[in-house]
Structures are given as structure tokens and as C-alpha cells.
Amino acid sequence: MNAQTDLSGLTLEQKASLLSGKDFWSTRPIEEIGLASAVLTDGPHGVRLQTVDFDRIGSLDESLPSTCFPPAVAVGSSWNPEVAARIGTAIGREARTLGVHVVLGPGVNIKRSPLCGRNFEYYSEDPLLSGLLGAAHVRGQQEQGVGASVKHFAVNNQETDRMRVSADVDERTLREIYLPAFERVVTEAAPATVMAAYNKINGVHAAENRWLLTEVLREEWGFTGVVVSDWGAAVDPVASVRAGLDLEMPGPAAGSAQRIVDAVRAGELEESVVDEAVRRVLALSGFVTEPATAFDVDAHHRLARELAAECAVLLKNDHDTLPMTSRQKIAVIGEFAVEPRYQAGGSSHLSPTRLDCSLDAVRAHAAERDSTVEFAPGFRLDGSGDVEALREAAVALARASDVAVVFAGLAQNEESEGYDRDSLRLSAVQVELLRAVAAVAPRTVVVLSNGGIVTLEDWHDEVDAVLEGFLLGQAGGSALADLLFGVANPSGRLAETIPLRLEDNPSFVNFPGEQGHVRYGEGVMVGYRWYGTTGTPVRYPFGHGLSYSTFAVSDLSVEATGDASARASVTVNNTGTRAGKQVVQVYIATEAGPVRRPARELRAFDKIHLEPGESRTVTFDLGHRAFAYYDVTGARWTVAPGDYLVQIGENASDVIAEAPVSLAGDAVAQELTMETTLGEWVAHPVVGPELLKELAGLLPEGQGEQLAEDPDRLRIVYDVPMKRIVSMAFGPALDETLHRLMERTRTVGR
């Protein structure tokens, strides 16, 4: 069924009924026309198929076993679209086996604040990284014949008051930060569905926002799939359908179909709008197929382990503490070593096919190296036990070791969908344990498990190495051991900044808002854009990550390939003794144009594998959008004429090579009116010089010559609209000139 499907055999009531679900997880079938029901279920890092009570949400623990792959927080740190694609492919295969037709994911919302309780389900603070990973996931999943649902559209960056709060954001910020990841997924991967978020955007519910769902999503980006509501996000079914929502979930939505029928019959809603939505919903039947044969559980677990190892980030490694070597006495400390944190709470929480714990994997690797392993819990996740006795036992074990490996992190109840965090700190009992162990152990390694970033400031300088695992899925325990012993070489890079203080985050004073509104006052200065532009020091910058290899870059060259595009090439050499992967990060820096630009912005990247001593030249084609800002006055992406720096960053803070390029930019000039300020008139590249000449001619003798020599003499009135300049200083003498010049600006660039 497609957009041309004949709907003449359906009554208005039947058509309206198709615009909401049959139950909690499936669409309505209509036997008369052979329309099967499509099953939608939660993802995005596995298939959470509820086993009972399809008519309600049920227990989050009651789902059929499926592989729990690394969640998006980990995939983001892989900086590798292939990782995302392979996860999407495997999820698609498992969904086919389980009879699921649409898996809800991936989530590509931006990590505006580190306190967002759902950050574990999102990739990054950067839209390019988020978009490329999300598009890869969608392609991988849909190649298996299973639809994807990119979510949560849009500006869904907190859990506090998430079903009512209005995210108040200016358009440039929307276009440059919060929409591009969705745009890339839609235009490059064509997801089956887009999920409308709970929140409002500038006062209008996302599920009722015609600008968002129709003008941007369909008319600008060309989306032809289904717009589905987040579960319970549709408030007014008529307003939602009118805005461009196709499917309200969950069902059955009490009264929704009848309200749509009544609105059509009352002339408040065009039946053609209903028909368009129905045709899109009918197209979901193309994903309804017979269940596939069983997936290979063992192979998918091995895949989960391989990919998890690529996602962890080695933050610190003083004294070459890692990887661990042979014949060491190893103290493993921390309950997370035996009770792994591998996923977070909420709708994405699934039942894994199996679960690896780090202690078992560490023991297996140690046995192969004639090392010994002793374990002490150090603390209890549930707070039980004698805290002091647990800590003392762990400290005694650490004192007798060659290296202490402390597994720390956030407990399951500390972060989840449904609520935000109020702190970045680890629990006090863990901080006390870390400091006590570090004080006595010859070497201390900290392995972290957390869905949102945590502050390291209470203990960072006292330990030797920090391996940030985030949440790595069901095989994360083994993957962490692989990294600790050098079986795998760390190659993850931070997809979000770790600040020194929560208060340094640009959203701090506005998050999570008040009285129903959250103001995005930081504008485009989100994450590393803020820290770099303001010079605010951080603990670890966006893009940071260490390796057991070393790499060098050389021979950066940049050449313009058009008025608004360029090509950059750089050579990367593995100067170490181990094979490893390096992330080549390309940033653009400029002050060109009329808007404030961040110090630098990520515009391309590539993750490459190099053997010891191997070199490779990597080339990046930097198109129009790589240099553009969103011009709200002209409602377009614009490349300003001027100079740009193409920078290779070790991370967002440390530039290791750069080269300039000058671009002619877009032939766009501002259309002037009587409300345009004098300063904008004077700065206009086409008519500014002529205006100054006319003004000089109207001034008393001597003053005209001074103005011609120094136009900044008018600076005191640069911010005054021309209309007022005329009335206060020149009167009708300028009328003819101004109208002629205004007409010239209307034709510039056309």
C-alpha cells in the first residue's frame, strides 16, 4: 500500500480508527481490505517485546529475551557509524525473529544538560555525530525489513515535566543544534517513522506543531513516512492530525476516532488530511512479514562484546598503568564488578539473553597471565552491610596488591527515563572508598559504569587510570576486561564534555526550567561550543580519549572546491607498537558573517584502523553546510564570505593542525527597509558606499569630507532604524535615494 492507495472502500469511521493504535503496541487491522496489524515495540539498543498485557504498558521486566547491545551513550563514544549500523542490523534480525515490525529508535536528541535522566539513550552533545550514528543505525535496521522510529522529535532534552514543559528556543538554535540530527536521519536513511515528543516547542505541543511536523519535516526534508506520537503525547487528536501526526499511540485512544469524525463532518478538518494520514499508516503494512528463523544468540553476544570494547573511553593512564601485565596481584573492588550496570531504567529496559560480569572475565584473563585476583565488594549497591567494615576489607586487599581495580558508577535507581538527576557526583560511600584505596594501592584503576557523565573531581588526581565504560550492554563485563588486559585497544572518544563543575555547563541556570517553561538561553553554545568559546576549563573535552597506541598527523592541506566548499586531506601515522584506531576530528573555526559563531564546530570525522608504523591519508569533502550558519532573516543556510580555519583536533580543545581557506561564500545580501538600522545600511556591500556618499553630500561643508574619511563618525546612531534617522536628521531629501537603494537590495543575489 502506498500514497495512491484507494480508500473508497473505507468509511470515514474506519479511516479515523486507523489513526490510533489497536492496543498498547500494535496498529489496527481491517480484515475487509487485508490490512494486517503492525507491531511496534521499544528499542533502541535491543528489542523489548512485552510478553503479557498488550493492552497496557506492563512491567518493564516482562519482556522476551533479546540481546542488550551497548546503549546510545556508549555508541556515541565509539565515533563509528559502522558500530551503530551493526547494532541496527542485529536488532533488525532479532525483531524479525520475534515478530516485531517497527523497533522504536534510535534517539538522537542532543545532550544539553548532563543531568538529563535519559542521556543514556542519546548519542552526543553534537548534532553531526548524533546524526551520522543515528542514520547508520536506521539503515542497518531497515535493511533487515524492520522499520525504525527516530525520536524524540524534537527538543526533548529533559525528563522533568516532560509531558507539559515548553522548550523555548530561537530558530537559529533549533536549526543548528536540535534539528540537524533528525534532518540527517530523515534525508539520508528514510526511517519508517518519526516519533513526536511529549514536550511543547515554543508553547505548542510537538504532536500538534504544524511547523515542525509538516513544514519542516515533510515539506523541507521530504519525509514520506509515518509520524507517530510518543506513547501518550497526543493531547488533541484533531489538532494533531491537522498538524501532521498520523498515528496516536497507544491505543485504543478513547474518543479520538470519534472526535476526528465529528471534526470532519463539522468542516473543522479536511477529510483529505485524514486520507493522507491513513495512507501513510497503511504503508506500515509493508513491514509486516512472517517471523524469521531464530537468531544466533551466541553470535550476537560475541558481537555485543566486540562492539562494547570499541565504545569505552580511556580517560587517564598515568605511568602506563594499563594494560595490566603478567604475574600481577590484582585486587578487584566494587560491587559493580559482580552486579554489572549495563543498561538504564525506563521503556528501553530489556531482558538480556545472558549477562557477563567483569570479575569472571578478569579472572579468566589473569589466569592466562599467571596473575592472581582477589575480590572485595567495598560497598553494597543497596546500602546494606557495615559500610566501614566493607571499606576496610577492600583497603586491606588493595594494600597487598600490585594494582587495585575499582568498579564504580551510578546505581540503577540513580538515572532513568522519567526523572532527571540533581548531581553529577558518585555516592559518598564510593568516593570514600576510591580515596582510601588510592591512598594505599601501588596503582589504582577506576572503571566507571554510568549512563550520564559523573564528576571525577572528588578523586581524579589520586588515581592512576580511569576507564569510562558508560553502559556497555550485556557483554560489557567481558569487554571491560578485554580492555584492561590489552586484548582490545581502547578507541572510544568522549561524545560529551566532562566539566570541572556542574555550574560550568551552559544550561545550568535554565535547566530544567520553571512554571512550565525551560529557556534555552545558551543558544547555539551547547556543550563544547560553550566551553571553547568562553575559555571555560573542563576536566576532559569532547572528543578526548586515550589509546595504548600513539598517533601523529602531518601534511594537512585544504583547498577550496567552490564558493562555499572545500576539500581537506591529512596524513595519520600510528607511531606506537600496537595496532589501534584513531578518530580524525575535523573542526571549522571562523568569525565570518553577522552572527556569533562558536570557537570551533565539528564538521567531519573518520575512525581509521592502523597497524604499527602504518600511515594513511584521509580526505574530507566539506560541503556548504560545513561552513554555513542558519540565517533567520533570509530563512536559509548561508556561507558568509571570508576566512575559515580547517582544524584537526585531538579533541575539541586541542588543535594539532590547522590550515586556512578563503571562501567567496553565498551571493546573498540583506534586503534593506526603512526599519533596517543605519549600521546595517552602511555595512551593506552593494549600497553602503553609495549611501555614505549621499549622506556626505547632505551634511554641512567640512562634515561631509570628515564622514567620507571616517564613516565610524556615525557609529553613535548605527543602531537607529533608518526611518528615525530620516525623520530626525535629513527629512524628505533622502526619500528618493533610499527607495532606489532599497529596490536594488531586493534584486541582489536573485
C-alpha atoms as one frame of an Amber mdcrd trajectory, in Angstrom:
protein
   0.000   0.000   0.000   1.267   3.464  -0.856   0.275   7.093  -1.133  -2.017
   6.274  -4.050  -3.947   3.540  -2.187  -7.658   3.670  -2.976  -9.554   4.454
   0.213 -13.023   4.469  -1.348 -13.877   1.170   0.330 -13.343   2.605   3.800
 -15.865   4.618   5.741 -14.840   7.818   7.492 -15.167   5.976  10.800 -12.828
   3.223   9.636 -10.299   5.720   8.400 -10.379   7.667  11.654  -9.947   4.439
  13.633  -6.688   3.711  11.810  -5.134   6.878  13.209  -4.744   5.381  16.691
  -3.478   2.019  17.861  -5.410  -1.184  18.422  -3.713  -1.644  21.789  -0.522
  -0.593  23.522   1.844  -1.990  20.924   0.057  -2.568  17.618  -1.880  -0.803
  14.892  -5.463  -1.592  13.930  -6.102  -4.271  11.305  -9.002  -4.183   8.842
  -9.718  -7.659   7.575 -12.010  -6.482   4.780  -9.113  -4.898   2.912  -6.473
  -7.374   4.032  -4.757  -4.893   6.349  -2.632  -6.641   8.953  -1.707  -5.232
  12.321   1.853  -3.933  12.690   3.660  -4.471  15.996   5.760  -1.607  17.322
   7.939  -2.090  20.377  10.616  -0.365  22.367  14.310  -0.235  21.463  16.704
   1.267  20.777  19.600  -0.976  21.929  17.610  -4.208  21.770  14.080  -5.483
  21.229  11.848  -5.094  24.284   8.861  -7.194  23.286   6.402  -7.251  26.137
   5.266 -10.788  26.936   1.906 -10.066  28.592  -0.844  -7.466  28.624  -0.528
  -5.916  25.186  -3.327  -3.587  26.260  -1.152  -1.786  28.824   2.482  -0.964
  29.483   3.030  -3.878  31.848   6.163  -4.479  33.893   9.381  -3.272  32.312
  10.939  -6.585  33.362   8.397  -8.690  31.478   9.879  -8.958  28.009  11.193
 -11.766  25.854  14.977 -12.229  25.971  16.912 -10.283  23.359  20.480  -9.121
  23.060  21.184  -5.964  25.023  23.679  -4.142  22.822  25.584  -1.071  24.006
  23.112   1.801  24.540  23.472   5.046  22.605  25.623   6.692  25.288  28.272
   4.072  24.529  27.751   4.011  20.764  28.219   7.782  20.724  31.643   7.302
  22.257  32.603   4.822  19.549  32.582   7.658  16.996  31.986   4.897  14.472
  28.880   4.720  12.257  29.768   1.106  11.493  29.195   0.235  15.152  25.755
   1.837  15.011  24.951   0.097  11.727  25.947  -3.338  13.009  23.791  -2.864
  16.090  20.878  -1.774  13.913  21.337  -4.816  11.681  21.387  -7.226  14.616
  18.341  -5.600  16.196  16.537  -5.920  12.872  17.300  -9.631  12.739  16.096
 -10.199  16.276  12.942  -8.186  15.647  12.148 -10.344  12.623  12.512 -13.446
  14.791  10.258 -12.006  17.488   7.566 -10.826  15.075   8.197  -7.128  15.618
   7.730  -4.824  12.633   8.903  -1.443  13.967  11.525  -1.015  16.703  11.307
   2.395  18.344  14.698   4.003  17.977  17.247   5.425  17.675  17.114   8.507
  19.893  19.099  11.440  18.538  18.248  14.216  20.981  21.119  16.470  21.995
  22.685  16.205  25.439  22.008  19.749  26.507  22.487  19.107  30.216  24.426
  16.270  31.848  21.562  15.969  34.342  19.020  14.672  31.821  17.876  11.308
  33.132  17.605   9.866  29.654  21.025  10.866  28.345  21.989   7.177  28.266
  19.571   6.773  25.358  21.129   9.562  23.269  24.442   9.756  21.436  26.069
  13.122  21.923  26.071  16.838  22.604  26.934  17.357  18.924  24.373  17.127
  16.080  26.780  15.894  13.392  27.962  12.942  15.473  24.404  12.162  16.576
  23.029  12.352  13.057  25.639  10.157  11.415  25.296   7.459  14.069  21.503
   7.614  14.016  21.356   7.356  10.222  23.683   4.350  10.269  21.521   2.592
  12.871  18.369   3.193  10.843  19.919   1.920   7.620  21.196  -1.219   9.320
  17.869  -1.979  10.951  15.688  -1.253   7.941  17.865  -3.321   5.616  16.514
  -6.262   7.614  12.952  -5.270   6.773  12.180  -3.767  10.185  11.056  -0.169
  10.438  12.818   2.364  12.651  11.425   5.309  14.591  13.825   8.196  15.073
  12.942  10.008  18.284  12.044  12.190  20.163  11.128  14.914  17.677  12.107
  17.451  18.879  13.954  19.416  21.589  13.256  16.677  24.138  16.238  17.255
  26.405  14.940  16.645  29.908  12.625  14.380  31.851  11.392  16.949  34.368
   7.807  17.912  33.481   8.458  16.291  30.108   4.799  15.974  29.085   3.971
  19.641  29.650   7.096  21.776  29.585   7.628  24.229  26.745  11.168  24.264
  25.358  11.577  27.893  24.354  14.238  28.038  21.648  15.143  30.569  18.954
  15.073  29.359  15.365  18.796  29.565  14.684  19.463  27.331  17.674  16.779
  24.898  16.545  18.225  24.719  13.058  21.888  24.460  14.031  21.727  22.300
  17.169  18.454  20.483  17.849  17.106  19.622  14.380  20.149  18.634  12.244
  20.476  15.087  13.617  16.837  14.404  12.766  17.297  16.048   9.383  20.238
  13.811   8.533  18.443  10.629   9.601  15.354  11.582   7.590  17.126  12.707
   4.433  19.850  10.051   4.367  18.185   6.979   5.909  14.418   7.432   5.334
  13.139   5.982   8.628   9.724   4.337   8.544   8.507   6.588  11.331   9.401
   9.720  13.251   8.217   9.930  16.847   6.738  13.232  18.025   7.946  14.144
  21.514   5.997  14.853  24.690   7.128  18.417  25.218   5.991  21.682  23.738
   8.199  23.751  21.486   7.749  27.465  21.930   4.351  26.859  23.501   2.987
  24.287  21.034   2.943  20.548  21.734   5.309  18.708  19.396   2.454  16.379
  18.426   0.362  19.414  17.391   3.122  21.511  15.867   2.420  22.003  12.165
   5.618  23.967  11.612   7.619  21.032  12.951   5.683  18.051  11.578   4.620
  19.392   8.196   6.563  22.482   7.143   9.991  21.300   8.304   9.707  17.511
   8.369   7.650  16.902   5.232   7.908  20.000   3.061  11.565  20.881   3.684
  13.080  17.460   4.381  10.789  15.381   2.177   9.729  12.851   4.826   7.078
  10.442   3.491   6.763   8.033   6.402   4.546   7.919   9.479   4.658  10.461
  12.276   3.751   8.568  15.441   3.180  10.119  18.825   5.287   9.177  21.778
   3.112   7.000  23.985   0.560   9.392  25.457   1.927  12.528  23.779  -1.180
  13.322  21.706  -3.406  15.735  23.634  -5.901  16.860  20.981  -6.321  14.250
  18.209  -7.874  16.714  15.779  -5.151  19.308  16.245  -2.537  16.556  15.927
  -3.880  15.188  12.630  -4.214  18.716  11.275  -0.578  19.396  12.223   0.736
  16.254  10.524   0.572  13.471  13.134  -0.528  10.172  11.587  -0.674   7.635
  14.392  -1.628   8.232  18.003  -0.210   5.662  20.397  -1.047   3.795  22.471
  -4.498   2.584  21.590  -7.303   2.293  21.901  -7.402   6.067  22.324 -10.729
   6.760  23.983 -12.823   9.040  21.812 -10.038  10.055  19.438 -11.550   8.477
  16.335 -14.970   9.950  17.045 -13.532  13.406  17.608 -11.807  13.186  14.222
 -15.059  12.063  12.549 -17.001  14.874  14.217 -14.394  17.448  13.169 -14.558
  16.327   9.533 -18.343  16.468   9.486 -18.335  19.876  11.141 -15.958  21.212
   8.489 -13.188  21.748  11.043 -10.859  19.161   9.491 -10.458  18.367   5.812
 -11.150  14.721   5.003  -8.251  14.861   2.551  -5.924  15.467   5.502  -7.302
  12.350   7.177  -6.844  10.412   3.938  -3.188  11.406   3.665  -2.536  10.257
   7.208  -4.381   6.981   6.619  -2.354   6.200   3.509   0.863   6.699   5.431
  -0.322   4.411   8.236  -1.386   1.786   5.692   2.144   1.824   4.284   3.407
   0.354   7.563   1.859  -2.920   6.437   4.853  -3.240   4.119   6.914  -4.151
   7.187   4.500  -6.901   8.278   6.100 -10.204   7.331   6.211 -13.710   8.699
   8.619 -14.151  11.643  12.121 -15.184  10.619  14.030 -18.144  11.944  15.767
 -17.895  15.304  18.725 -15.532  15.505  22.139 -16.779  16.591  22.207 -15.914
  20.291  25.894 -16.743  20.725  26.975 -14.782  17.653  25.019 -11.721  18.772
  26.565 -11.909  22.229  30.032 -12.041  20.676  29.091  -9.052  18.530  27.902
  -7.158  21.607  31.268  -7.834  23.283  33.276  -6.729  20.256  31.338  -3.507
  19.821  31.308  -2.679  23.538  35.110  -2.706  23.584  35.113  -0.021  20.888
  32.817   2.229  22.934  34.656   2.583  26.255  36.862   5.650  26.723  40.267
   5.548  28.407  40.290   8.936  30.122  43.549   8.693  32.054  46.505   6.309
  32.044  49.393   7.655  34.094  52.547   5.536  34.427  51.234   3.211  31.681
  49.181   1.517  34.375  47.069  -0.107  31.684  47.052  -2.583  30.151  47.702
  -4.894  33.062  50.602  -7.281  32.617  51.598 -10.800  33.683  52.269 -12.031
  37.215  50.434  -9.248  38.997  48.453  -9.391  42.208  45.164  -7.786  41.229
  42.592  -6.518  43.702  39.140  -6.184  42.149  36.984  -3.922  44.286  33.408
  -2.747  43.937  30.047  -4.451  43.671  29.687  -3.316  40.063  32.290  -5.969
  39.213  29.739  -8.674  40.081  26.473  -6.752  39.613  27.094  -5.007  36.280
  25.393  -1.795  35.241  24.816  -2.374  31.566  21.557  -0.554  30.761  19.303
   2.013  32.410  15.708   2.225  33.524  12.578   3.029  31.604  10.994   1.918
  28.367  14.291   0.697  26.887  14.999  -1.703  29.762  15.033  -5.215  28.319
  15.734  -8.809  29.321  19.193  -9.853  28.057  19.927 -13.263  26.619  22.844
 -13.542  29.049  24.938 -11.258  31.202  28.726 -11.096  31.648  30.238  -9.875
  34.895  33.655  -8.244  34.928  35.066 -10.246  37.822  34.672 -13.531  35.949
  36.281 -12.078  32.831  39.151 -10.505  34.779  39.859 -13.837  36.451  39.883
 -15.617  33.097  42.397 -13.149  31.611  44.526 -13.133  34.767  44.783 -16.920
  34.788  46.272 -16.816  31.302  48.960 -14.401  32.574  49.895 -16.082  35.853
  48.268 -13.231  37.750  46.117 -13.614  40.837  42.784 -11.962  41.536  41.119
 -11.276  44.872  37.771  -9.568  45.267  36.166  -7.317  47.860  32.795  -5.596
  47.310  33.850  -2.421  49.130  30.245  -1.244  49.320  26.733  -2.501  48.715
  24.587  -1.001  45.985  21.505  -1.238  48.185  23.263   0.471  51.095  23.167
  -2.596  53.306  26.025  -4.010  55.353  28.632  -2.456  57.598  29.998   0.379
  55.454  33.198   0.809  57.447  33.944  -2.921  57.566  33.375  -3.299  53.829
  35.701  -0.390  53.115  38.408  -1.630  55.484  38.392  -5.086  53.889  38.764
  -3.532  50.445  41.593  -1.262  51.598  43.451  -4.197  53.110  43.141  -6.087
  49.836  44.355  -3.059  47.861  47.360  -2.590  50.125  48.515  -6.140  49.414
  48.076  -5.854  45.648  50.157  -4.650  42.725  47.153  -2.929  41.215  43.659
  -2.234  42.520  40.827  -2.068  40.021  37.807  -0.298  41.483  34.478  -0.676
  39.697  32.318   2.352  40.476  29.343   4.132  38.958  25.699   5.024  39.262
  23.159   2.583  40.650  20.116   1.649  38.576  17.805   3.942  40.539  20.059
   6.980  40.167  19.251   7.541  36.487  16.284   6.576  34.393  13.673   7.702
  31.965  11.068   9.671  33.882  13.262  11.842  36.073  16.439  13.895  35.917
  19.458  13.767  38.172  20.274  16.576  40.583  24.011  15.937  40.883  27.000
  14.609  38.937  28.614  13.038  41.986  29.122   9.392  42.759  27.695   8.284
  46.099  29.677   9.401  49.127  30.447   5.807  50.070  32.065   5.198  46.687
  34.091   8.407  46.833  35.390   7.495  50.298  36.289   4.018  49.066  38.106
   5.332  45.987  40.217   7.725  48.019  41.013   5.134  50.667  42.073   2.550
  48.082  44.169   5.053  46.129  45.990   6.027  49.307  47.393   2.508  49.811
  47.449   0.697  46.451  50.648   0.890  44.369  48.459   1.569  41.348  44.727
   2.335  41.217  42.475   1.911  38.189  38.880   3.147  38.234  36.328   1.567
  35.897  33.121   3.575  35.611  29.620   2.428  34.699  27.086   5.213  34.260
  24.561   6.379  31.693  25.148  10.081  32.276  28.544  11.600  32.936  29.786
  11.847  36.507  32.197  14.300  38.043  35.696  12.980  38.704  36.818  15.894
  40.850  36.467  14.240  44.257  39.146  11.616  43.484  40.592  12.056  39.982
  44.074  13.242  40.924  44.568  10.414  43.402  44.181   7.519  40.943  46.400
   6.360  38.102  43.944   5.343  35.375  40.285   5.880  34.564  38.343   3.758
  32.084  34.896   5.218  31.378  32.639   2.362  30.321  29.322   4.227  30.406
  26.715   1.473  29.844  28.046  -1.251  27.573  25.206  -3.753  27.273  25.076
  -7.385  28.298  28.647  -8.226  27.230  30.158  -5.111  28.782  31.706  -7.009
  31.683  33.856  -9.068  29.337  34.608  -6.094  27.087  35.936  -4.097  30.030
  38.247  -6.962  30.967  39.434  -7.175  27.359  40.415  -3.520  27.567  42.048
  -3.768  30.998  44.363  -6.523  29.764  45.055  -5.084  26.314  43.199  -7.793
  24.402  41.339  -4.848  22.926  42.892  -1.419  22.417  40.764   1.498  23.695
  39.492   3.650  20.840  36.457   5.423  22.296  36.290   9.203  22.396  34.010
  11.332  24.542  30.801  12.330  22.790  30.115  14.863  25.529  32.235  17.121
  27.703  33.086  16.232  31.298  33.108  19.604  33.085  35.007  20.517  36.210
  31.757  21.669  37.816  28.094  21.227  37.037  27.807  25.008  37.336  30.088
  25.407  34.310  27.559  23.776  31.990  25.909  26.386  29.744  22.378  25.204
  30.597  22.950  25.332  34.355  20.946  28.466  35.185  17.990  27.490  32.973
  17.729  23.712  33.474  15.113  22.288  33.965  13.072  25.475  33.807  10.222
  26.819  35.869   6.500  27.389  35.672   6.057  25.281  32.582   8.889  26.762
  30.517  12.551  25.970  30.024  14.516  28.723  28.301  17.364  27.673  26.019
  19.260  30.833  26.826  22.656  29.482  25.806  21.508  29.406  22.164  23.898
  27.538  19.887  26.595  27.457  22.561  25.843  23.911  23.672  28.472  21.601
  25.149  31.975  22.061  23.755  30.796  25.055  21.719  30.274  26.903  25.017
  33.392  25.708  26.801  35.648  26.525  23.856  34.107  29.904  23.108  34.185
  31.120  26.704  37.531  29.557  27.538  35.970  27.623  30.417  38.358  24.849
  31.520  36.994  21.305  31.639  38.192  18.031  33.081  38.012  16.204  29.746
  36.872  17.800  26.489  34.524  16.486  23.851  36.472  14.110  21.616  39.023
  13.121  24.273  40.171   9.538  24.565  43.461   7.700  25.003  44.830   4.588
  23.349  47.554   2.042  24.005  48.924   3.251  20.648  50.214   6.692  19.726
  49.341   8.610  16.579  50.673  11.612  14.707  49.177  13.769  11.973  51.009
  15.593   9.203  50.642  17.183   5.785  47.289  18.863   6.313  46.177  20.540
   3.110  42.969  22.427   2.371  41.722  23.771  -0.949  38.504  25.470  -1.914
  36.390  23.389  -4.302  33.757  26.055  -4.847  32.489  29.326  -3.458  31.223
  27.545  -0.349  33.023  24.200  -0.163  36.492  22.783   0.380  38.483  19.568
   0.490  40.854  18.722   3.330  43.453  15.961   3.418  45.642  14.865   6.309
  48.047  12.001   6.886  47.735   9.922  10.058  50.544   7.672  11.294  50.458
   5.009  14.002  53.691   5.748  15.845  53.110   3.126  18.527  53.790  -0.583
  18.851  50.176  -1.769  18.834  47.506  -1.768  16.177  44.830   0.744  17.030
  42.076   3.029  15.859  42.311   6.786  15.683  39.437   9.221  15.308  40.366
  12.032  12.925  38.302  15.035  14.039  37.808  17.972  11.659  36.624  21.285
  13.092  35.846  24.593  11.387  36.575  27.947  13.021  35.552  31.348  11.684
  34.424  34.819  12.615  32.907  35.460   9.203  29.309  36.577   8.978  26.879
  38.633  11.051  26.203  36.045  13.791  28.253  34.895  16.761  29.945  31.621
  15.886  31.343  29.066  18.336  35.120  28.895  18.657  35.015  25.752  16.519
  32.470  23.196  15.386  32.864  19.553  14.441  32.243  19.279  10.713  33.643
  15.853   9.771  35.352  12.842  11.299  36.596   9.399  10.406  37.715   6.459
  12.512  40.557   4.536  10.936  42.451   1.374  11.890  46.228   1.452  11.588
  48.838  -1.209  12.177  52.063  -0.169  13.947  54.056   2.120  11.649  51.225
   2.352   9.118  50.261   5.725   7.608  47.136   6.701   5.761  45.939   9.879
   4.101  42.334  10.729   4.898  40.346  13.121   2.720  37.230  15.050   3.720
  34.895  16.847   1.346  33.484  19.767   3.301  30.258  20.910   1.717  28.111
  24.004   2.073  26.677  23.091   5.477  30.150  22.597   6.932  30.749  26.358
   6.674  27.194  27.658   6.978  25.152  29.300   9.696  21.364  29.499   9.663
  20.276  32.972   8.564  16.946  33.596  10.284  16.298  36.779   8.333  16.547
  35.010   4.997  15.320  31.616   6.281  18.266  29.812   4.677  21.650  28.277
   5.302  24.302  30.822   4.397  28.052  30.700   3.974  29.466  34.125   4.719
  32.320  35.363   2.519  35.571  35.310   4.439  38.341  33.298   6.013  37.930
  29.906   7.651  40.305  27.653   9.555  40.085  23.921   8.999  41.417  22.352
  12.172  42.387  18.806  13.083  41.624  18.333  16.736  42.956  15.772  19.141
  39.687  16.785  20.754  37.539  19.920  20.798  40.086  21.776  22.946  43.415
  20.703  21.474  44.086  21.625  17.845  47.055  19.698  16.456  46.997  21.032
  12.873  45.181  23.769  11.019  45.093  25.381   7.604  43.228  28.449   6.315
  40.869  28.639   3.395  39.122  31.697   1.968  35.652  31.286   0.543  33.672
  33.644  -1.677  30.563  32.451   0.123  26.964  32.895  -0.913  25.917  35.843
  -3.038  23.308  36.967  -0.550  22.925  40.486   0.732  20.410  41.820   3.215
  17.224  43.307   1.837  17.036  46.788   3.322  13.919  48.552   4.580  13.156
  51.721   6.497  13.229  49.598   9.668  16.793  48.475   8.947  19.343  50.208
  11.147  21.738  52.797   9.809  24.636  50.494  10.697  23.181  47.730   8.541
  22.691  50.191   5.688  26.274  51.399   5.902  27.642  47.833   6.085  25.657
  46.653   3.063  28.210  45.572   0.447  26.177  46.832  -2.507  24.525  50.074
  -1.463  26.506  51.053   1.647  29.174  53.093  -0.154  26.577  54.953  -2.233
  24.534  55.785   0.872  27.599  57.238   2.600  28.283  59.383  -0.433  24.697
  60.700  -0.414  24.827  61.402   3.324  28.117  63.247   2.980  26.543  65.464
   0.333  23.705  66.445   2.679  25.936  67.437   5.575  27.312  70.982   6.141
  30.608  71.862   4.487  33.527  70.127   6.144  31.433  67.491   7.883  30.796
  65.667   4.620  34.512  65.311   3.965  35.063  64.044   7.507  32.332  61.438
   7.079  33.840  60.256   3.799  37.177  59.776   5.522  35.762  58.153   8.684
  32.291  56.544   8.399  32.517  55.495  12.057  31.634  59.071  12.972  28.059
  57.806  12.596  28.629  54.891  14.965  26.663  56.543  17.760  23.494  56.161
  15.660  24.312  52.864  13.911  21.584  51.066  15.887  18.874  53.564  14.974
  16.391  52.458  12.264  16.670  54.421   9.017  13.095  55.609   9.381  14.059
  57.550  12.502  17.335  58.783  11.033  15.380  60.360   8.212  12.798  61.970
  10.470  15.359  63.313  12.916  18.150  64.442  10.606  17.524  64.503   6.872
  13.810  64.744   6.172  12.465  64.033   2.675  15.799  64.869   0.993  16.795
  61.229   1.226  13.456  59.658   0.207  14.167  59.130  -3.469  17.679  57.834
  -2.821  16.566  55.414  -0.130  13.745  53.947  -2.201  16.108  53.455  -5.124
  18.694  51.764  -2.944  16.092  49.553  -1.254  14.914  48.353  -4.639  18.484
  47.445  -5.582  18.829  45.241  -2.468  15.682  43.318  -3.431  17.327  42.054
  -6.581  20.793  41.255  -5.215  21.616  37.563  -5.438  18.473  36.667  -7.394
